[in-house]
Amino acid sequence: MPLFGGNDSGPMERTFRVWPKVAYWGLVAVAEKRFEIKDTDDFAMTIQFSSDASGEDFSAQVVPVDGGALIEVQKVGKVGAHARESARNRRLVKGLLSAVSARLRAAQHA
């Protein structure tokens, strides 16, 4: 986290060892339950959503990588968020990625 409440606009990401489309639909399913969906694009494997908890907008993309898929999530909009807002946003994104991981793991064992 940046010192003194600087802008924390870098993406948070996690790699999953599943096909990219599987990761994308897992991301969409989890995001629909946790956030307000603004837009989805299954061809580009992107999703835009907003959080009622923080009032922030986010963008996520699934990128094919060797052996799986990378999900990148980035905050969109406000510049120079306070440290408290940055920490809250990072917790929201970490929770999203953890929920996607749990969903994908459960689907593999079903």
C-alpha atoms as one frame of an Amber mdcrd trajectory, in Angstrom:
protein
   0.000   0.000   0.000   1.351   3.456  -0.821   2.523   5.631   2.020   0.446
   8.595   3.154  -2.737   7.588   1.324  -1.330   7.725  -2.196  -3.092   6.382
  -5.244  -3.279   2.593  -5.152  -4.364   2.081  -8.744  -2.307  -0.985  -9.612
  -4.109  -4.194 -10.479  -4.592  -7.078  -8.110  -4.292 -10.414  -9.802  -4.368
 -14.141  -9.292  -3.566 -17.066 -11.567  -5.890 -20.071 -11.794  -5.076 -23.429
 -13.357  -8.302 -23.632 -15.356  -9.286 -22.749 -18.912  -9.673 -18.966 -19.342
 -13.388 -19.205 -20.199 -13.975 -21.272 -17.045 -12.214 -18.595 -14.991 -14.222
 -15.851 -16.729 -17.621 -17.430 -16.034 -16.571 -18.132 -12.439 -15.602 -14.473
 -12.069 -18.928 -13.298 -13.530 -20.935 -15.632 -11.279 -19.185 -14.432  -8.123
 -19.252 -10.754  -9.121 -22.994 -10.911  -9.823 -23.575 -11.976  -6.210 -21.256
  -9.382  -4.632 -21.399  -6.291  -6.856 -23.522  -4.307  -9.254 -22.558  -5.408
 -12.765 -22.100  -2.540 -15.215 -20.968  -4.464 -18.300 -19.637  -7.845 -19.383
 -17.903  -8.917 -22.584 -17.459 -12.658 -22.925 -15.381 -12.295 -26.117 -12.778
 -10.013 -24.480 -13.381 -11.745 -21.114 -13.866  -8.423 -19.294 -16.329  -7.275
 -16.677 -17.026  -3.872 -15.135 -18.738  -3.651 -11.759 -19.232  -1.330  -8.825
 -19.270  -1.804  -5.085 -22.040  -0.485  -2.869 -19.662  -0.781   0.082 -17.011
   1.560  -1.297 -18.812   3.338  -4.135 -15.888   2.478  -6.410 -15.952   1.102
  -9.929 -13.756  -1.834 -10.906 -12.685  -3.512 -14.116 -11.572  -7.117 -14.372
 -10.128  -9.107 -17.225  -9.250 -12.756 -17.657  -6.011 -13.209 -19.594  -4.865
 -16.592 -20.947  -1.468 -17.613 -19.559   0.597 -20.788 -19.781  -1.251 -23.448
 -17.853  -4.358 -21.426 -17.046  -5.822 -17.980 -16.663  -4.841 -14.757 -14.961
  -7.603 -12.588 -13.477  -6.602  -8.931 -13.148  -8.823  -6.533 -11.215  -8.263
  -2.796 -11.186 -10.053   0.127  -9.588 -11.418   2.604 -12.105 -12.040   6.260
 -11.468 -11.007   8.283  -8.467  -7.386   9.303  -8.255  -5.607   9.807  -4.949
  -7.798   7.615  -2.779  -7.190   7.833   0.940  -5.308   4.959   2.539  -8.495
   3.778   4.256 -10.340   3.605   0.898  -7.419   1.790  -0.737  -7.333  -0.788
   2.037 -11.093  -1.340   1.775 -10.880  -1.734  -2.007  -8.023  -4.206  -1.739
 -10.042  -6.232   0.793 -13.019  -6.232  -1.605 -10.869  -7.450  -4.487  -9.065
 -10.016  -2.333 -12.460 -11.329  -1.203 -13.650 -11.486  -4.812 -10.588 -13.443
  -5.945 -10.840 -15.802  -2.965 -14.519 -16.458  -3.736 -13.679 -17.145  -7.396
 -10.969 -19.562  -6.251 -13.400 -21.380  -3.954 -16.017 -21.606  -6.715 -13.538
 -22.964  -9.269 -12.113 -25.440  -6.767 -15.608 -26.703  -5.883 -16.489 -27.087
  -9.573 -13.385 -29.225 -10.164 -14.391 -31.566  -7.331 -18.046 -31.829  -8.321
